[in-house]
């Protein structure tokens, strides 16, 4: 059996990954589970899957987990902090790693898995956004295999030539078309957007996701981050990556070739499809997903995104074009702004305003190269967060 470490096991991607493991118990063994702070859920997962290791980013939570495991007589070894997450990402007995810790918190363990030469199933898009050149270089040097889990990037991967190499522009490709559902606010006017609540923003019409990524979908920042990710994964400049709003979320993305062919990957909106693809690649694995009935779907429609009402997408496109530390600064500002919105400190439109304020003060470093170090990235991230908190405080006082 293949050993697997699941980073972010208590989130949606983690749930779906473990569901697939349960469907194929003769193929995969859970060696380690990692999360940020959810003790109760990780404890239940440890009871069911009996991993050798479990890690929590927050040390008090790790201590609580260890007490609960010992009380139940379970032998799982508990690790704590970022170092603990990195350790389970490097375990030699787990050649497959699902990297699904949301946000910048997942960067260090994702890098650790790449440097250890793993089959790295990448669901943590922020790792590429923040440290793309660094991550890609680490994967190349260690012989790691990068397989994208985002439904859009996995779809693109499936539509590329079989000899595709991550980070190298594939021969014959004219452009990539990233599809976007448009989120819950696609047809809302500005006044309605200003009054939107966190619960409304998290009510995605097609996908079941965590609150942070659901807000990113509502602002279309999620699509902007995916554009930066696609630029790095597939070796094409941002100018050759177009965003297309496709409300039904049936076509997950498309690749257009120079001969006029357009290849698309279709399927029901269920994250088990790309996860199963990455677990089994280059084979195929049953996923339990409902098969697509195009007759029942009936209509597939498309439209361009509105960069005025959804300013976050335009900001991400600007960061992608600027390169250097701009994507890391964008991501940091977005994480702070989204957290402030979810906490009721700012309104929905303030998310873009906060990010814009931070980006106006950015480093101006346009070099998007592997010469950027993790220290450079972490310093830019920390500075952008301080500026974003200041911008949130200023907007909260005004409101």
C-alpha positions in Angstrom: 0.0 0.0 0.0 1.1 3.6 -0.6 1.7 5.7 2.5 -0.1 9.1 2.6 0.3 12.2 4.7 -2.8 14.5 4.6 -2.0 18.1 5.5 -5.2 19.9 6.3 -7.0 16.7 7.1 -9.9 18.5 9.0 -10.9 20.7 6.0 -13.0 19.9 3.0 -10.1 18.6 0.9 -8.9 16.5 3.8 -12.4 15.0 4.2 -12.6 14.2 0.5 -9.1 12.7 0.5 -9.9 10.4 3.4 -13.2 9.4 1.8 -11.3 8.2 -1.2 -8.8 6.3 1.1 -11.9 4.6 2.7 -13.1 3.6 -0.7 -9.7 2.1 -1.6 -8.3 0.6 1.7 -6.1 -1.9 -0.2 -4.2 0.9 -2.1 -3.5 3.6 0.5 -2.5 3.8 4.1 -2.8 7.0 6.2 0.6 7.5 7.8 0.1 11.0 9.1 -2.6 13.7 9.5 -2.0 17.4 10.0 -4.2 20.4 10.8 -4.1 23.8 12.4 -6.3 23.6 15.5 -9.3 21.3 15.2 -8.7 18.8 18.0 -12.1 17.1 18.1 -12.1 16.4 14.4 -8.5 15.3 14.2 -9.1 13.0 17.2 -12.0 11.3 15.4 -9.9 10.9 12.3 -7.1 9.3 14.4 -9.6 6.9 15.9 -10.8 5.9 12.5 -7.6 5.8 10.4 -5.0 5.0 13.1 -2.2 7.1 11.6 1.4 6.8 13.0 1.6 10.5 13.4 -0.7 13.5 13.9 0.4 17.2 14.0 -1.4 20.4 14.9 0.1 23.9 14.1 -1.1 25.3 17.5 0.9 23.8 20.4 -1.9 24.0 23.0 -4.2 22.1 20.6 -1.5 19.5 20.1 -1.1 18.9 23.8 -4.9 18.5 24.1 -4.9 16.0 21.3 -2.1 14.0 22.9 -4.0 13.8 26.2 -7.2 12.6 24.4 -5.3 10.0 22.4 -3.5 8.6 25.4 -6.8 8.5 27.3 -8.2 6.3 24.5 -5.1 4.1 24.4 -4.2 5.2 20.9 -0.5 5.1 20.0 -0.5 7.9 17.4 2.6 10.1 18.0 1.6 13.8 18.2 3.8 16.6 16.9 3.3 20.3 17.3 3.9 23.6 15.5 5.1 24.4 12.1 8.1 22.1 12.7 5.7 19.2 13.4 3.8 19.8 10.2 7.1 19.9 8.2 8.2 16.6 9.9 5.1 14.7 8.8 5.4 16.2 5.3 8.9 14.7 5.0 8.2 11.2 6.4 9.9 8.6 4.1 7.1 6.1 4.8 4.6 8.5 3.2 5.7 9.2 -0.4 2.4 10.9 -1.2 1.5 14.2 0.5 -1.8 16.0 0.2 -1.0 19.7 0.8 -4.4 21.2 1.8 -3.7 23.6 4.8 -5.4 26.8 3.8 -3.5 30.0 3.5 0.1 31.0 4.2 0.1 28.6 7.2 0.6 25.7 4.7 3.7 27.1 3.0 6.5 25.7 5.1 5.1 22.1 5.1 4.4 22.3 1.4 8.0 23.3 0.7 9.2 20.6 3.0 7.3 18.0 1.0 8.7 19.3 -2.3 12.3 19.3 -0.9 11.7 15.7 0.2 10.8 14.6 -3.4 7.2 13.6 -2.7 4.3 13.2 -5.0 2.9 16.5 -3.9 -0.8 16.9 -4.4 -1.1 20.7 -4.3 -4.4 22.0 -2.9 -2.8 24.9 -1.0 -2.7 27.5 -3.8 -1.2 30.1 -1.5 2.1 28.2 -1.5 2.5 28.9 -5.2 1.1 32.4 -5.0 3.6 33.4 -2.2 6.6 31.3 -3.2 6.0 29.9 -6.6 9.6 30.1 -8.0 11.0 28.8 -4.8 8.5 25.9 -4.7 9.0 25.0 -8.3 12.8 25.0 -8.0 12.6 22.8 -4.9 10.4 20.3 -6.7 12.7 20.2 -9.7 15.9 19.8 -7.6 14.4 17.0 -5.5 12.5 15.2 -8.3 9.1 15.9 -6.7 6.0 15.4 -8.7 3.6 18.3 -8.6 0.0 17.4 -9.2 -2.6 20.2 -8.9 -5.8 19.6 -6.9 -7.8 22.8 -7.6 -10.5 21.6 -10.0 -9.4 24.2 -12.6 -5.7 23.4 -12.6 -6.3 19.7 -12.5 -8.6 20.1 -15.5 -5.9 22.0 -17.3 -3.3 19.3 -16.4 -5.7 16.7 -17.9 -6.0 18.6 -21.1 -2.2 19.1 -21.7 0.1 16.9 -23.7 1.3 13.8 -21.8 4.9 15.0 -21.9 4.1 18.2 -20.1 6.7 19.3 -17.5 5.5 21.5 -14.7 6.7 25.1 -15.1 7.5 24.8 -18.8 5.2 26.2 -21.4 3.6 23.2 -23.3 4.2 23.1 -27.0 1.3 24.1 -29.2 -0.8 25.8 -26.5 -2.2 29.2 -27.4 -3.9 30.1 -24.2 -5.6 28.7 -21.0 -9.2 29.5 -20.1 -9.8 29.3 -16.4 -13.5 28.9 -15.6 -15.2 30.6 -12.7 -18.6 30.0 -11.2 -19.0 33.7 -10.3 -19.8 32.9 -6.7 -23.0 33.8 -4.9 -22.9 37.5 -5.9 -22.5 37.3 -9.7 -25.5 39.5 -10.5 -25.6 41.7 -7.4 -25.2 45.5 -7.9 -22.7 47.6 -5.9 -25.2 48.6 -3.1 -26.2 45.0 -2.5 -22.5 44.0 -2.5 -21.7 46.6 0.1 -24.4 45.2 2.4 -23.6 41.5 1.9 -23.1 39.4 5.0 -20.5 36.8 5.7 -23.1 34.0 5.6 -24.3 35.2 2.2 -20.8 35.3 0.9 -20.2 31.7 2.1 -23.3 30.3 0.5 -21.6 29.1 -2.7 -24.1 28.0 -5.4 -22.1 24.9 -6.6 -19.3 23.9 -4.2 -19.1 23.1 -0.5 -16.0 24.9 0.8 -14.5 26.5 3.9 -15.4 30.1 4.8 -12.2 31.7 3.7 -12.1 30.2 0.3 -15.9 30.8 -0.1 -15.4 34.5 0.5 -12.5 34.4 -2.0 -14.9 32.9 -4.5 -17.5 35.6 -3.8 -14.9 38.3 -4.5 -13.4 36.4 -7.4 -10.0 36.7 -5.6 -9.9 32.9 -5.7 -9.8 33.1 -9.5 -7.1 35.7 -9.3 -5.0 33.5 -7.1 -5.6 30.6 -9.5 -4.4 32.8 -12.4 -1.0 33.3 -10.6 -0.9 29.6 -9.8 -1.6 28.7 -13.5 1.1 31.1 -14.6 3.7 29.2 -12.5 2.4 25.7 -13.0 2.0 25.8 -16.7 4.7 28.2 -17.8 2.4 30.7 -19.6 2.4 34.5 -19.0 -0.6 36.0 -17.3 -1.6 37.6 -20.6 -2.3 34.1 -22.0 -4.5 33.0 -19.2 -8.2 34.2 -19.5 -11.0 34.0 -17.0 -14.4 32.9 -18.2 -17.5 32.9 -15.9 -19.2 29.6 -16.4 -22.1 29.4 -13.9 -22.8 25.7 -14.0 -19.3 24.6 -12.9 -19.4 21.7 -15.3 -16.5 22.7 -17.5 -13.7 23.0 -15.0 -11.2 24.7 -17.4 -10.0 24.6 -21.0 -6.8 24.6 -23.1 -6.8 26.2 -26.5 -4.2 25.0 -29.0 -2.7 26.9 -32.0 -4.6 24.7 -34.4 -7.9 26.0 -33.1 -8.7 23.0 -31.0 -10.1 23.6 -27.5 -9.8 20.8 -25.0 -12.1 20.9 -21.9 -12.4 18.7 -18.9 -16.0 18.3 -17.7 -17.5 16.6 -14.7 -19.9 17.0 -11.8 -18.7 19.7 -9.3 -17.1 17.3 -6.7 -13.6 17.6 -5.4 -13.2 13.9 -5.2 -12.6 13.9 -9.0 -9.3 15.8 -9.0 -8.2 14.2 -5.8 -8.8 10.7 -7.2 -7.0 11.8 -10.4 -3.9 12.9 -8.4 -3.9 9.9 -6.1 -4.0 7.4 -9.0 -2.2 9.3 -11.8 -1.4 8.2 -14.5 -4.1 5.5 -13.8 -7.8 6.2 -13.1 -9.5 5.5 -9.8 -13.2 5.2 -8.9 -14.1 8.2 -6.8 -17.8 7.8 -5.9 -18.7 10.9 -7.8 -22.1 11.2 -9.5 -21.5 10.8 -13.2 -22.3 13.7 -15.4 -25.6 13.8 -17.2 -25.3 16.5 -19.9 -29.0 16.1 -21.0 -30.1 16.9 -17.5 -27.7 19.9 -17.3 -29.1 21.1 -20.6 -27.3 24.5 -21.0 -23.7 25.6 -20.5 -23.2 29.3 -20.7 -20.3 31.7 -20.5 -19.6 35.4 -19.9 -16.6 37.7 -19.0 -16.1 38.7 -15.4 -16.9 42.2 -14.3 -13.6 43.8 -13.1 -15.5 46.9 -11.6 -17.8 45.0 -9.2 -15.2 42.4 -8.6 -12.1 44.5 -8.1 -10.1 41.7 -6.4 -9.7 39.9 -9.7 -8.2 42.9 -11.3 -5.8 43.4 -8.3 -4.7 39.8 -8.7 -4.1 40.3 -12.4 -1.9 43.3 -11.6 0.1 41.4 -9.0 0.6 38.5 -11.5 2.0 41.0 -14.1 4.2 42.7 -11.5 5.7 39.5 -10.2 8.4 39.5 -7.5 6.9 39.9 -4.0 3.6 41.4 -5.3 1.7 38.0 -5.2 2.9 37.3 -1.6 1.8 40.8 -0.6 -1.5 40.4 -2.4 -2.2 37.1 -0.6 -1.3 38.5 2.8 -3.5 41.5 2.4 -6.3 39.3 1.2 -6.1 37.0 4.2 -6.3 39.9 6.6 -9.1 41.6 4.8 -11.2 38.4 4.5 -10.7 37.7 8.2 -11.8 41.2 9.0 -14.9 40.8 6.8 -15.8 37.5 8.5 -15.4 39.1 11.9 -17.8 41.9 10.9 -15.1 44.6 11.0 -15.4 45.7 7.4 -18.0 45.4 4.6 -17.7 43.2 1.5 -16.4 45.9 -0.8 -13.8 46.9 1.8 -12.0 43.7 1.1 -10.8 45.0 -2.3 -10.2 48.5 -0.8 -7.9 47.1 1.9 -5.9 45.0 -0.6 -5.6 48.0 -3.0 -4.2 50.2 -0.2 -1.6 47.6 0.6 -0.6 47.0 -3.0 -0.1 50.7 -3.6 2.7 50.5 -1.0 4.2 47.3 -2.3 7.9 46.6 -2.6 8.2 47.3 -6.3 10.4 44.2 -6.7 9.5 42.9 -10.2 11.9 39.9 -10.2 9.8 36.7 -10.0 12.7 34.3 -9.7 14.0 31.5 -7.6 16.5 34.0 -6.1 13.8 35.1 -3.7 14.3 33.4 -0.4 11.8 32.2 2.1 13.0 34.9 4.4 12.3 37.5 1.7 8.8 36.1 1.2 8.0 35.9 5.0 9.3 39.5 5.5 7.0 40.8 2.6 4.1 38.8 4.0 4.6 40.2 7.5 4.9 43.8 6.3 1.8 43.4 4.0 -0.2 42.1 7.0 0.8 45.0 9.2 -0.3 47.4 6.5 -3.5 45.5 5.9 -4.4 45.6 9.6 -3.8 49.4 9.5 -6.1 49.7 6.5 -8.8 47.6 8.2 -8.6 49.8 11.3 -8.9 53.0 9.2 -11.9 51.7 7.3 -13.6 50.4 10.5 -13.3 53.9 12.1 -14.9 55.5 9.0 -17.8 53.0 9.0 
